[in-house]
């Protein structure tokens, strides 16, 4: 693991990219913890809260319409330098209006739409960047490094956002998000991430080319992977909902219990990323996809057993985080290592459409079920769903045989 990670970290432009993206991602954690509370404060309506989340998810699912731009630019730095300042301005307006109490519902929805569209365009470019900068053999190491930083950033972002919410209100988290986006912009200036030349084909031709890649290939492996991803995506939000539900009903609603379980979940993901960085199972991606989904189902079945001690519950949530991260690491390492770099942003965003749509539906369904269900019943439902996704992956030859 050490040699793989060190080799990745010696790449100067990857270090700059990682610094910029990690800063922006920490800010995104502030957005995630603040936007729901701002929506509730602004509208006093759960319907509007749902509408805000629906706008956000719809924007993410629709990124495939813009992703060809990330493949077309001469230097992907342009994407960050153009989008981060606009996102910073939108987050600043959102935070300022929330703190002053002058924000309207229409302004809230419009600003969330701007933030979500531009964030996901940046996300498309960021997912392609490691595949452009580094070799296929480095992609699991990239997942380990990004998982480590992502785990730390998520914990820090949620912690700081929670403190700001208590001290100055959710608007304070948005203002800090704006500031971090400005820093991310400055860190992007030295970047040089140059996709391979793609000729002078017009936008629509590039758009169609990306979809042909998804639907093509012997056995259509990407289409099969997208099918599995759609099933997994439906249940992808369940762990966070379950964490809150268990902290509330099993451990008496204590914030400390939620924090312990959340950290255990994140640490499990970090350990998975670092472990696969050492193993580098690029010839066994299909087996890893199948195994991680089946493990995810098994770990949620353990959650359904409702461990009554916090230590045992934390151990189970460590495994939940490990399984979920293993699946994501395998998927993105395969895409970065196997898809032609000149099409990478398009293909990644096209494939995200599958889980993007189902995750939006899943959030609504799982949230509704959580209102009246016990933690064990909800966990068992999700366990069956993830196990089903694993069995589907095992049944599809294009997924079983994934390698690069």
Phi, psi and omega in degrees: 000317185300314182295320179297313181293318180297321179298318178295317185286347176285345182283113187301313181291330176293323178298315178297318178300314182297319179297315181294312184292322178296321179295314179296321182292324174299318176298322180297326176298323176296319177300314185298322182278340185265326193293324180295318181291322177297318179299319180291318179294322184288319189252337188054034184220125176292334177298318179291323175302314178297322179295320178298314179294325178294319177299316180299310182293322179296321178296319180295316181295333182271006183298333181302339179289333182254343188304328178303337178297323181292333177276341189268334184295152179289327178219122184296347172308325181304321180300315183289317181293332180275325188266322184299316180297323178293319176298320179298318179296317180296316178296323178297314177299319180296313180294317180297314180296322179293318180292324180274349181074021183255003184284130176266164179297319180298317178296318179302310182296319181294316182292322177296322178297315179299312181299318185290316180298312183288326177297318184285334172295318175297321179298318179299315179295319182293326177290330179279331189305311180298327178290334178277318186281328191237170184276162176305327182291346184266355195289327175290326175296321175301316178300321178295315180295313180294325178294319179297309180294321180297319178297314178297316181294321179297313180298314180296315182297314179293322180295310180296319178299319178296319178295314179298322179299320181286324188273311186238355182102165184296335178299329178297323177295322178292322179294322177292324175302316178300317181296319180293326176293326175295316178298318179299324177299314181296322179289342179279343186303317182283355188294146170221098181237098191252107175296152176301149179302139181241013179079196185248024180298141179293169186304312184296325178295319178294321178300312180294324180298318178299318179289327176298324177296319179296317185271356185256194180086153180296120182080359180048058184297323181291322177295319177295319177297319178298324178296314177297319181298326179295319179292313179298321182299326179303325184260003188295332180274350186301318182303318181293319177297316180296321178304311181295318182296318180291317177300324183284313190262328182271323184246024169076017175078013181287135178295329181295321179296316178300317181296317180297313181293320180296316179296319179299320178297315180292318180297322176302319177295320179296316180298320178300312181300315181291324179295317180285336173297324178283318183286320181052062188276054184293339178270000183229032183299317181300315178297324179292320177299311180298311184297320182292323178292317177294321176296321177300318177297318180295319181291324176291331173295324175294321176300322179298336176288354177050069174305131188269345177259145184295324180295315180292319178298320179296322178297319179294318181290333171301316180292324177299313179297322179299312183295316182294319179293322179301319179296312181295319179298317181296315183297310185285328175297318179297314182296314181293329183272341187245333182275140178304133187302328182289348180243003194297314181298319180297311185293318178300316181290322177300315180292331179293338178303324182297300179286338180297316179291312184291329179292325177297317177293318182298322179300315181295315183292311183295321176299320179292319179295322183297334182299319184248357185264156172281158177303321182292322180292317180294317179297321179294321177299314181291323178300315179296319180297315180291322176297321176297320177297322178294319178293323176297316178299320180292331182278342182266115184298327180294331178278315180304326187266008183301130177195164176208000000 
